[in-house]
Amino acid sequence: MGGMFGTDGVRGVANQDLTPELALKIGRAGGYVLAQKNPGAPLVIGRDTRISGDMLEAALIAGICSAGVRVLRAGVLPTPGVAYLTRALGAAGGVVISASHNPVADNGIKFFGPDGFKLPDPVEEEIESLVNCQEAIPLPAGPAVGRCSAVEDAGGCYLGFLKEKAPVDLSGLKVAADCANGAASAVLPALLRELGAQVLPLFHRPNGININAGCGSTSPRALKEAVLAGGADLGLACDGDADRLIAVDERGEIVDGDQIMVICGRDLKAQGRLKKNTVVVTVMSNLGLHLAFRRDGIQVRETKVGDRYVLEELQKSGAAFGGEQSGHILFLDDHTTGDGLLTALKLLAVVVGRGAALSELAAQMERLPQLLENVPVADKQKVIASPFLAEAIARQEQKLNGQGRILVRPSGTEPLIRVMAEGRDPEELRRIVEELVQVVKKLG
């Protein structure tokens, strides 16, 4: 890869790193490449609620249309909703403008292929090469220029798909729903109500600048308080583009992606629907997940951090279920990408089907203490390649004496080094992480 596309598309500070000029070039190159593979088919474009979305959407549409490709504009819609519409409408591809859980100043652009899956590396590389060589893209004129039209009731179409894939009667349940002031703001409360739940909506009034601000899957404190104050049966939190989900049980305790995977994975196994008897997770998953699945004889495969790597391993192994601790969870029998709303319905179906409280279901996995610190750095690749860091990690691993693990890795989407330690003794983990953080700061 040339470096433009990270693990989840192109990201940067909108109007500084990710400028309208760059978005236009990406749109033109992406539109041209995808249309060449699917002549005559349009591109679907959707976005989250960031203030910079209007600017980047206009530039992307201009670029796509300048390549002679039609655009179907879905408006504000969760990332997985765009993936669904791409397939449902027979499009050449889908484009999402979002920086997911990142702060409002950031934004991003990512593509889906006509099958609703994220683009493979060779196609991204082809697009990137044309971004840097715009003169290689023919520019049609007259009636051959692309046009833009709106997708009628894009949100309703997406909700219909979700209800078909995960039909569940939520009558009698009270659910708090944190929409992160993002793409789920209109659709998540509506979905839950249509299925019969009493909904306590939170952070569902986006104003362009409040996306992910003290809310959503990365900041669930307000959701915990709302569950307790409102006597809810559970709480659900999406991130800005609603492709991930974190839950809160009736006691106000976090139920993270690992625990959700244990709940849903064991249920799939009980139904005889866990393909290859395998779950795919990343190296960040808690040791407690491995222990829980081991008790049931379920095989666990590990990948690098990033849902694209989970997807690659699922496709390679023939398995169909897996995800990340952060709440990116894939049900490949039902969808092509991580979907926070679909995951919510799958989780709620187990709650309803078992007639159990979420806390009881979450207790199937013992979550071992795990401490994570994010360290801002100027050059994350330089830091991660440092022999001094490797030596420091080796010294700390000796302290754990095989009773835990350390993971130091660069973020795939932000200028950060993530330092994680896991083990039985929280105080020892704190000391280990603090020492490694200081090493990273010196190197960064």
C-alpha positions as CSV (number, residue, x, y, z in Angstrom):
1,M,0.0,0.0,0.0
2,G,1.1,3.5,-0.7
3,G,-0.1,4.8,2.6
4,M,-3.2,6.7,1.7
5,F,-5.6,3.9,2.7
6,G,-5.2,2.7,6.3
7,T,-7.0,-0.2,7.9
8,D,-10.3,1.6,7.5
9,G,-10.0,3.9,4.5
10,V,-8.5,7.4,4.2
11,R,-8.6,9.5,7.3
12,G,-7.3,12.8,8.6
13,V,-8.3,16.2,9.9
14,A,-11.0,17.5,7.5
15,N,-10.0,20.5,5.4
16,Q,-6.4,20.1,6.4
17,D,-5.3,16.5,5.8
18,L,-8.5,15.4,4.1
19,T,-9.2,18.4,1.9
20,P,-12.1,18.9,-0.7
21,E,-9.4,18.8,-3.4
22,L,-8.2,15.4,-2.2
23,A,-11.8,14.2,-1.8
24,L,-12.5,15.2,-5.4
25,K,-9.5,13.2,-6.7
26,I,-10.4,10.2,-4.6
27,G,-14.0,10.4,-5.9
28,R,-12.8,10.6,-9.5
29,A,-10.3,7.8,-9.1
30,G,-12.6,5.6,-7.1
31,G,-15.6,6.2,-9.4
32,Y,-13.5,5.4,-12.5
33,V,-12.0,2.2,-11.1
34,L,-15.2,0.8,-9.8
35,A,-17.2,1.8,-12.9
36,Q,-14.6,0.1,-15.2
37,K,-15.3,-3.2,-13.3
38,N,-19.1,-2.6,-13.4
39,P,-20.0,-0.5,-16.5
40,G,-23.1,1.6,-16.2
41,A,-23.7,0.9,-12.5
42,P,-23.9,3.9,-10.0
43,L,-22.1,4.5,-6.7
44,V,-24.0,4.8,-3.5
45,I,-22.7,7.5,-1.1
46,G,-23.5,8.0,2.6
47,R,-22.1,9.8,5.5
48,D,-22.2,10.4,9.3
49,T,-23.3,13.6,11.0
50,R,-20.0,15.5,11.0
51,I,-20.0,19.2,10.0
52,S,-17.4,18.5,7.4
53,G,-19.6,15.8,5.8
54,D,-21.4,18.3,3.6
55,M,-18.1,19.7,2.2
56,L,-16.5,16.3,1.5
57,E,-19.7,14.8,0.1
58,A,-20.0,17.6,-2.4
59,A,-16.4,17.2,-3.5
60,L,-16.7,13.4,-3.7
61,I,-19.9,13.6,-5.8
62,A,-18.2,16.1,-8.1
63,G,-15.3,13.8,-8.6
64,I,-17.4,10.7,-9.2
65,C,-19.7,12.5,-11.6
66,S,-16.6,13.9,-13.5
67,A,-15.6,10.3,-14.2
68,G,-18.9,9.8,-15.9
69,V,-20.5,7.8,-13.0
70,R,-23.9,8.2,-11.5
71,V,-24.3,8.8,-7.8
72,L,-27.1,7.6,-5.5
73,R,-27.0,9.8,-2.4
74,A,-28.2,8.0,0.7
75,G,-27.6,10.9,3.1
76,V,-26.8,10.3,6.8
77,L,-26.8,6.5,7.2
78,P,-24.7,4.0,9.2
79,T,-21.7,2.6,7.4
80,P,-23.3,-0.9,7.3
81,G,-26.4,0.6,5.8
82,V,-24.4,1.9,2.8
83,A,-22.9,-1.6,2.4
84,Y,-26.4,-3.1,2.3
85,L,-27.7,-0.5,-0.2
86,T,-24.7,-1.1,-2.4
87,R,-25.7,-4.7,-2.9
88,A,-29.4,-4.1,-2.9
89,L,-29.3,-1.4,-5.6
90,G,-26.9,-3.2,-7.8
91,A,-24.3,-0.5,-7.5
92,A,-20.7,-0.6,-8.7
93,G,-19.6,0.3,-5.2
94,G,-20.4,2.3,-2.0
95,V,-18.6,5.3,-0.5
96,V,-18.9,6.3,3.2
97,I,-17.7,9.6,4.6
98,S,-17.0,9.0,8.3
99,A,-14.2,8.8,10.8
100,S,-16.1,6.3,12.9
101,H,-15.3,6.9,16.6
102,N,-12.8,9.7,16.0
103,P,-13.3,13.3,17.2
104,V,-15.4,15.7,15.1
105,A,-12.4,17.4,13.5
106,D,-11.5,14.2,11.7
107,N,-13.2,12.6,8.8
108,G,-12.6,9.8,6.4
109,I,-13.5,8.1,3.1
110,K,-13.9,4.4,2.6
111,F,-15.2,2.3,-0.2
112,F,-17.2,-0.9,-0.5
113,G,-17.2,-3.1,-3.6
114,P,-20.4,-4.2,-5.4
115,D,-20.6,-7.2,-3.1
116,G,-20.8,-5.0,-0.1
117,F,-17.4,-5.9,1.2
118,K,-14.6,-3.5,1.8
119,L,-12.2,-3.2,-1.1
120,P,-9.3,-5.6,-1.3
121,D,-5.8,-4.1,-1.2
122,P,-5.1,-4.4,-4.9
123,V,-8.2,-2.3,-5.8
124,E,-7.3,0.3,-3.2
125,E,-3.8,0.5,-4.6
126,E,-5.3,1.0,-8.1
127,I,-7.4,3.9,-6.8
128,E,-4.5,5.4,-5.0
129,S,-2.3,5.3,-8.1
130,L,-4.9,7.2,-10.0
131,V,-5.4,9.7,-7.2
132,N,-1.7,10.6,-7.8
133,C,-2.1,10.5,-11.6
134,Q,-5.4,12.2,-12.4
135,E,-4.4,12.8,-16.1
136,A,-4.8,9.0,-16.7
137,I,-8.5,9.3,-16.0
138,P,-10.6,10.2,-19.1
139,L,-13.1,13.0,-18.5
140,P,-16.3,12.6,-20.4
141,A,-18.4,15.6,-21.6
142,G,-22.0,16.4,-22.5
143,P,-24.5,13.7,-21.7
144,A,-21.7,11.3,-20.6
145,V,-21.1,13.3,-17.3
146,G,-22.5,11.6,-14.2
147,R,-25.6,12.8,-12.3
148,C,-26.7,12.6,-8.7
149,S,-30.0,11.5,-7.3
150,A,-31.3,10.7,-3.8
151,V,-32.1,7.2,-2.6
152,E,-35.7,7.2,-1.5
153,D,-36.2,6.2,2.2
154,A,-32.6,4.9,2.5
155,G,-33.1,4.5,6.3
156,G,-36.3,2.6,5.9
157,C,-34.8,0.2,3.4
158,Y,-31.9,-0.5,5.8
159,L,-34.2,-1.1,8.8
160,G,-36.3,-3.5,6.7
161,F,-33.1,-5.5,6.0
162,L,-32.2,-5.6,9.7
163,K,-35.7,-6.8,10.8
164,E,-35.5,-9.5,8.1
165,K,-32.1,-10.8,9.3
166,A,-32.8,-10.7,13.0
167,P,-36.6,-10.8,13.7
168,V,-37.1,-10.5,17.4
169,D,-40.0,-9.3,19.6
170,L,-38.8,-6.8,22.1
171,S,-42.1,-6.2,23.8
172,G,-41.7,-5.7,27.5
173,L,-38.0,-4.6,27.3
174,K,-36.9,-1.1,28.3
175,V,-33.7,-0.3,26.3
176,A,-31.5,2.8,26.7
177,A,-29.9,3.7,23.3
178,D,-26.9,5.9,23.0
179,C,-26.6,7.0,19.3
180,A,-23.3,8.9,19.7
181,N,-25.0,11.9,18.0
182,G,-24.0,10.1,14.9
183,A,-25.4,8.0,12.0
184,A,-27.5,5.9,14.3
185,S,-29.4,8.8,15.7
186,A,-32.5,8.4,13.6
187,V,-32.5,4.7,12.9
188,L,-31.5,3.0,16.2
189,P,-34.4,4.3,18.3
190,A,-36.8,3.7,15.4
191,L,-35.7,0.1,15.0
192,L,-36.1,-0.7,18.6
193,R,-39.5,0.9,18.8
194,E,-40.7,-0.9,15.7
195,L,-39.8,-4.2,17.4
196,G,-41.8,-3.4,20.5
197,A,-39.2,-2.0,22.9
198,Q,-39.7,1.0,25.2
199,V,-36.7,3.2,24.3
200,L,-34.8,5.7,26.3
201,P,-32.9,7.5,23.5
202,L,-29.6,9.3,24.4
203,F,-27.3,11.5,22.2
204,H,-29.7,11.3,19.3
205,R,-29.8,15.0,18.3
206,P,-26.7,15.6,16.2
207,N,-25.7,19.2,15.4
208,G,-22.6,18.6,13.3
209,I,-20.1,19.0,16.1
210,N,-21.3,16.8,18.9
211,I,-20.6,13.4,17.3
212,N,-18.8,11.1,19.8
213,A,-18.5,14.0,22.3
214,G,-18.7,12.3,25.7
215,C,-21.0,9.6,24.4
216,G,-21.1,6.5,22.2
217,S,-19.3,3.2,22.4
218,T,-16.0,4.8,23.5
219,S,-17.6,6.9,26.3
220,P,-20.5,4.9,27.8
221,R,-20.6,6.6,31.3
222,A,-23.8,8.5,30.5
223,L,-25.4,5.4,29.2
224,K,-24.6,3.5,32.4
225,E,-26.2,6.3,34.4
226,A,-29.3,6.3,32.2
227,V,-29.8,2.6,32.5
228,L,-29.7,2.8,36.3
229,A,-31.7,6.0,36.6
230,G,-34.4,4.8,34.1
231,G,-34.6,1.2,35.3
232,A,-33.7,-0.1,31.9
233,D,-33.2,-3.8,31.2
234,L,-30.0,-2.9,29.3
235,G,-28.3,-0.2,27.3
236,L,-26.8,-0.1,23.8
237,A,-24.1,2.3,22.5
238,C,-23.0,2.7,18.9
239,D,-20.1,4.7,17.6
240,G,-20.3,7.6,15.1
241,D,-20.9,5.5,12.0
242,A,-22.7,2.7,13.9
243,D,-20.6,-0.2,12.8
244,R,-19.7,-1.2,16.4
245,L,-21.7,-1.8,19.5
246,I,-21.0,-1.8,23.3
247,A,-23.7,-2.8,25.8
248,V,-24.4,-2.0,29.4
249,D,-26.3,-4.5,31.6
250,E,-29.1,-3.8,34.0
251,R,-26.5,-3.2,36.8
252,G,-24.7,-0.5,34.9
253,E,-21.8,-2.8,34.0
254,I,-20.1,-2.6,30.6
255,V,-20.5,-5.6,28.3
256,D,-17.8,-5.2,25.7
257,G,-17.3,-6.8,22.3
258,D,-15.5,-9.8,23.7
259,Q,-18.4,-10.6,26.1
260,I,-21.0,-10.0,23.3
261,M,-19.0,-12.5,21.1
262,V,-19.1,-15.1,23.9
263,I,-22.8,-14.6,24.4
264,C,-23.7,-14.8,20.7
265,G,-21.0,-17.4,19.8
266,R,-22.1,-19.8,22.5
267,D,-25.7,-19.3,21.3
268,L,-24.8,-20.0,17.7
269,K,-23.0,-23.2,18.8
270,A,-26.1,-24.3,20.8
271,Q,-28.2,-23.8,17.7
272,G,-25.8,-25.7,15.5
273,R,-25.1,-22.6,13.5
274,L,-21.5,-21.8,14.4
275,K,-19.7,-22.5,11.1
276,K,-16.5,-24.5,11.4
277,N,-17.0,-24.3,15.2
278,T,-14.8,-21.3,15.0
279,V,-14.7,-17.7,16.2
280,V,-12.2,-15.2,14.8
281,V,-10.9,-12.4,17.1
282,T,-8.0,-10.0,17.2
283,V,-4.9,-10.1,19.5
284,M,-6.7,-7.5,21.7
285,S,-9.4,-9.9,22.8
286,N,-9.3,-10.7,26.5
287,L,-7.9,-14.0,27.7
288,G,-11.2,-14.6,29.4
289,L,-12.8,-14.9,25.9
290,H,-10.4,-17.7,25.0
291,L,-11.1,-19.5,28.3
292,A,-14.8,-19.3,27.8
293,F,-14.8,-20.6,24.3
294,R,-12.3,-23.3,25.3
295,R,-14.8,-24.7,27.9
296,D,-17.3,-25.2,25.0
297,G,-14.7,-26.7,22.7
298,I,-15.0,-23.7,20.3
299,Q,-11.9,-23.0,18.3
300,V,-10.5,-19.4,18.4
301,R,-8.4,-17.9,15.6
302,E,-6.5,-14.6,16.2
303,T,-5.6,-11.8,13.7
304,K,-4.0,-8.4,13.8
305,V,-6.2,-5.6,15.1
306,G,-8.7,-4.3,12.5
307,D,-12.0,-5.7,11.3
308,R,-10.7,-6.1,7.8
309,Y,-8.2,-8.7,9.1
310,V,-11.0,-10.5,11.0
311,L,-13.0,-10.6,7.7
312,E,-10.0,-11.9,5.8
313,E,-9.6,-14.8,8.3
314,L,-13.3,-15.6,8.3
315,Q,-13.3,-15.8,4.5
316,K,-10.1,-17.9,4.5
317,S,-11.2,-20.3,7.2
318,G,-14.8,-20.7,6.1
319,A,-16.0,-19.4,9.5
320,A,-18.8,-16.8,9.7
321,F,-18.6,-15.2,13.1
322,G,-16.0,-13.0,14.8
323,G,-15.0,-9.5,15.7
324,E,-13.2,-7.1,18.0
325,Q,-13.3,-6.2,21.7
326,S,-14.2,-2.7,20.5
327,G,-17.6,-4.0,19.3
328,H,-16.9,-4.5,15.6
329,I,-18.7,-7.8,15.2
330,L,-19.3,-9.7,12.0
331,F,-22.1,-12.1,11.3
332,L,-21.1,-13.1,7.8
333,D,-24.2,-15.3,7.2
334,D,-26.2,-12.1,7.5
335,H,-24.1,-9.1,6.4
336,T,-20.8,-8.2,4.8
337,T,-19.5,-5.9,7.4
338,G,-19.6,-5.1,11.1
339,D,-23.0,-3.6,12.0
340,G,-23.8,-2.2,15.4
341,L,-27.5,-2.4,14.9
342,L,-27.5,-5.9,13.7
343,T,-25.2,-6.9,16.6
344,A,-27.7,-5.2,18.9
345,L,-30.6,-7.3,17.5
346,K,-28.5,-10.5,17.7
347,L,-27.7,-9.8,21.4
348,L,-31.3,-8.9,22.2
349,A,-32.5,-12.1,20.6
350,V,-30.3,-14.1,23.0
351,V,-31.6,-12.1,26.0
352,V,-35.2,-12.6,24.9
353,G,-34.7,-16.3,23.9
354,R,-33.0,-17.2,27.1
355,G,-35.2,-15.1,29.3
356,A,-32.1,-14.0,31.1
357,A,-30.7,-10.7,32.3
358,L,-27.8,-9.4,30.3
359,S,-25.6,-9.5,33.5
360,E,-26.2,-13.3,33.7
361,L,-25.3,-13.8,30.1
362,A,-22.2,-11.6,30.4
363,A,-21.0,-13.7,33.4
364,Q,-20.3,-16.6,31.0
365,M,-16.9,-14.8,30.5
366,E,-14.6,-13.8,33.2
367,R,-12.9,-10.6,32.0
368,L,-9.3,-10.6,33.2
369,P,-7.8,-7.2,34.2
370,Q,-6.6,-5.5,31.1
371,L,-5.0,-2.0,31.0
372,L,-4.7,0.1,27.8
373,E,-3.0,3.5,27.3
374,N,-2.9,5.4,24.1
375,V,0.3,7.4,23.5
376,P,0.3,10.2,20.9
377,V,3.5,10.1,18.8
378,A,4.8,11.9,15.7
379,D,6.0,8.8,13.9
380,K,4.3,5.6,15.0
381,Q,6.2,3.3,12.6
382,K,9.6,4.6,13.8
383,V,8.6,4.0,17.5
384,I,7.2,0.6,17.0
385,A,10.4,-0.5,15.1
386,S,12.8,0.7,17.8
387,P,15.0,-1.9,19.4
388,F,14.9,0.0,22.7
389,L,11.1,-0.5,22.8
390,A,11.5,-4.2,22.0
391,E,14.0,-4.5,24.9
392,A,11.7,-2.7,27.3
393,I,8.8,-5.0,26.4
394,A,10.9,-8.1,26.9
395,R,11.9,-6.8,30.4
396,Q,8.3,-6.3,31.3
397,E,7.2,-9.7,30.0
398,Q,9.7,-11.3,32.3
399,K,7.8,-9.7,35.2
400,L,4.6,-11.4,34.2
401,N,6.3,-14.8,34.2
402,G,3.9,-16.3,31.7
403,Q,0.8,-15.2,33.7
404,G,-0.3,-12.5,31.3
405,R,0.7,-10.7,28.2
406,I,1.8,-7.4,26.8
407,L,0.8,-5.9,23.4
408,V,2.3,-2.7,22.0
409,R,1.1,-1.7,18.6
410,P,0.4,1.3,16.4
411,S,-3.1,2.4,15.8
412,G,-4.4,1.8,12.3
413,T,-6.4,5.0,12.1
414,E,-4.7,7.6,14.5
415,P,-1.2,8.8,15.3
416,L,-1.1,6.7,18.5
417,I,0.9,3.8,20.0
418,R,-1.4,1.6,22.0
419,V,0.2,0.0,25.1
420,M,-1.8,-2.9,26.6
421,A,-1.0,-5.3,29.5
422,E,-3.2,-8.2,30.7
423,G,-2.9,-10.3,33.8
424,R,-4.2,-11.2,37.3
425,D,-2.7,-8.3,39.3
426,P,-4.0,-4.8,38.4
427,E,-1.3,-3.0,40.3
428,E,1.4,-4.9,38.4
429,L,-0.3,-4.1,35.1
430,R,-0.4,-0.4,36.0
431,R,3.3,-0.3,36.7
432,I,4.2,-2.2,33.5
433,V,2.0,0.1,31.4
434,E,3.4,3.2,33.0
435,E,7.0,2.2,32.3
436,L,6.3,1.3,28.7
437,V,4.4,4.5,28.1
438,Q,7.4,6.5,29.3
439,V,9.6,4.6,26.8
440,V,7.2,5.3,24.0
441,K,7.0,9.0,24.9
442,K,10.8,9.3,24.8
443,L,11.0,7.6,21.4
444,G,8.0,9.5,20.0
